[in-house]
Structure formats: structure tokens, C-alpha cells
Amino acid sequence: MKNKKIIICLTSLLALSLLVTGCGKKVEVKNGSKVAVSADKTKITATEYYDEIKKANISKLVDMIDRDLFEEKYPSDDKEKENVKNQIDEIKSYVNNDEEKFKTLIKQYFGVDTEKELEEKLKLEYKRTSAVKDYISSNLKDNEIESYYNNNITGQIKASHILITVDVKEDATDKEKEAAEEKALKTAKSIIKKLNNGEDFAKLAKKYSKDEGTASKGGDLGYFQLNEMVSEFSNAVKDLKEKEYTKEPVKTQYGYHIILKTGEKEKAKLEDVKEDIKTTLTDQKMQNDQTVFYETLIEIRKEAKIKWNDSELKKAYEDYMNSLIENAKTNTNQTNG
């Protein structure tokens, strides 16, 4: 929708006629005192029904808002369809394609009853994520981009390495794991001593390296971008001068590395890698703090000039978003802690 002003009113939710009364921002149902449901000793008015559901169904109303905001700007495409299909397939695989367990799981975690409803929910979440990424990316500061470029972008680097793995069985005790760790570290340090004494790196790689893909080539990794390697490796190799090797073993999830830098190409110009940097910074912001996702959605809705004609409904929305932010904050602390 081209117009960015969306008026949230109950006709979207109940298909009932509404009116705004007074200056207290209170939406009321016309003929709200009229009985909607009755039994021998029961009388429920339309207004009572509205007051009851407007808080309980706030998440559905938020979904309606976001569909209006994002459907046109982010139309379904093959990437979205593939993303949704993969998520559903993963859920089905988790329950071994058991239909009843699948229904129970999606009801418990997604609040939906059918696969079709789940598909629609995941499609909306994909669009939300796309909108959040675009918003964050478009609001990145020039100094953020330049700082990342100066500190993290290099030309392609060429290096060789010798990998010493920590060899333990799956059922190893803590003591056995500790002993294997010490043995690997000791071996790596002994190889560095050999290099210090002038021995050839390639020959040592062929003899000691546990990386089957590079050992026979003298440890040669060829040219690569820093972001292609795990961070510990990248941080170590980028600070080396050409023909310099690490003076201490570099520990990664794979074991201990001795790294020799053998070449470096001139790095790309900022304008040529700017979009890649923006993508990286956006992903980092979202991964490092999960509250960013919900806070950004709030900002996007504000900029769409959404108008709440019912102060209680607005309060329900604010409470709902605050609860999502608090949950995200807890998850972020657990992840980073």
C-alpha cells in the first residue's frame, strides 16, 4: 500500500461498526450494549466481547498491521518459499514426520493449528526480517562502515598452516581430554621451535599437519578472504607480515594452528565492498542483540504513522512489544553469557 498512514480500527478485527468517543481515545462498538450471546443466565454484550478480545488477540492484530506494511514491498519469491519450506521440513524431521506430534509442536510454539497457518506465519516472519535488515542497513553511519573497512577488510591473503588436532574419543573423561589438549599444544609449540631453528615450513607441514587437504601441499591454503576463516585464524593471519609465522599456536575449534603468511593482494576500494560491509554489520547487530529485531519493528511502525484510536488497544500493543523485548533480552544474555 502506497499510503503510509494506517488507521487501526476494530473493523479490521471484528467486522463491526465502531466509533471514537470523547478525547480519551476509546473505541466503542455501535449498539455495544446489545447482547451478542445469551443463554438462561448468560448475557454477553458486544462491548464486553470487544473488551475481552482486544488484549488477548493483540498478536493477531500486530500480524495484520505488518501484513499491510510489508506484503507489497516484500512480495513472496523463490527465496522466501525455500526458506519457509526448509523450516517446515526441519520441524517435521524433528518429530520424525509424525503428524500428531507436528500439530502439537506448532500449536505449542507457533500458536497455529495447521501447516497452512504455519506457512503464513513463517512467510510474515521472513518479510519482517527482510524489513528489519533493510531498515538497519539504511541507517548505518558512514563512520561505522569506514571503521569496519579499515579494521577488517584486506586484500585476499595467501597462507599455509600446520594443524595439530586434539585427538580424544567421544567417551573420554575430562582428565583424558585435558591430557590430549596438553599433548596437542606441546606438539604445536615444538614445531614452532623447529621453525625458529630454521627448518622448512612445508616439510614440517607434510610431516605433522593433520589437515589432510593441505598437508601434502606443504600446508598451502591458497588465497582466501578473512571472513572465510574462523575468527581466531583470521585475527592471527591478518596481523602477520609476509613470510612471517605465528610465534604461538593459534587455537580454534579444529585444534592448534601454526600459520605462515605467504602473500597478500591489494584490498578492494570501499565503494566496491560497501554493500557487503553493510550486510555484515547488519547481521552482527541482529546476532549480538536480539532485542534489535523488535525495537526496529517498533520504529518501522512509528514511521508508517500508525494511529491508534483506542488507548487501551495501544497500551496492549506496547505491553506486548515490551514482553517480546524482555524475552529477547533474556535470550541474548543467555547466548552471550
C-alpha positions, 0 to 999 in steps of 0.5 A: 500500500502506497499510503503510509498512514494506517488507521487501526480500527476494530473493523479490521478485527471484528467486522463491526461498526465502531466509533471514537468517543470523547478525547480519551481515545476509546473505541466503542462498538455501535449498539455495544450494549446489545447482547451478542450471546445469551443463554438462561443466565448468560448475557454477553454484550458486544462491548464486553466481547470487544473488551475481552478480545482486544488484549488477548488477540493483540498478536493477531492484530500486530500480524495484520498491521505488518501484513499491510506494511510489508506484503507489497514491498516484500512480495513472496519469491523463490527465496522466501518459499525455500526458506519457509519450506526448509523450516517446515521440513526441519520441524517435521524431521524433528518429530520424525514426520509424525503428524500428531506430534507436528500439530502439537509442536506448532500449536505449542510454539507457533500458536497455529493449528495447521501447516497452512497457518504455519506457512503464513506465519513463517512467510510474515516472519521472513518479510519482517526480517527482510524489513528489519535488515533493510531498515538497519542497513539504511541507517548505518553511519558512514563512520561505522562502515569506514571503521569496519573497512579499515579494521577488517577488510584486506586484500585476499591473503595467501597462507599455509598452516600446520594443524595439530588436532586434539585427538580424544574419543567421544567417551573420554573423561575430562582428565583424558581430554585435558591430557590430549589438549596438553599433548596437542599444544606441546606438539604445536609449540615444538614445531614452532621451535623447529621453525625458529631453528630454521627448518622448512615450513612445508616439510614440517607441514607434510610431516605433522599437519593433520589437515589432510587437504593441505598437508601434502601441499606443504600446508598451502591454503591458497588465497582466501578472504578473512571472513572465510576463516574462523575468527581466531585464524583470521585475527592471527593471519591478518596481523602477520607480515609476509613470510612471517609465522605465528610465534604461538599456536593459534587455537580454534575449534579444529585444534592448534594452528601454526600459520605462515603468511605467504602473500597478500593482494591489494584490498578492494576500494570501499565503494566496491565492498560497501554493500557487503560491509553493510550486510555484515554489520547488519547481521552482527547487530541482529546476532549480538542483540536480539532485542534489535529485531523488535525495537526496529519493528517498533520504529518501522511502525512509528514511521508508517504513522500508525494511529491508534484510536483506542488507548487501551488497544495501544497500551496492549500493543506496547505491553506486548512489544515490551514482553517480546523485548524482555524475552529477547533480552533474556535470550541474548544474555543467555547466548552471550553469557 
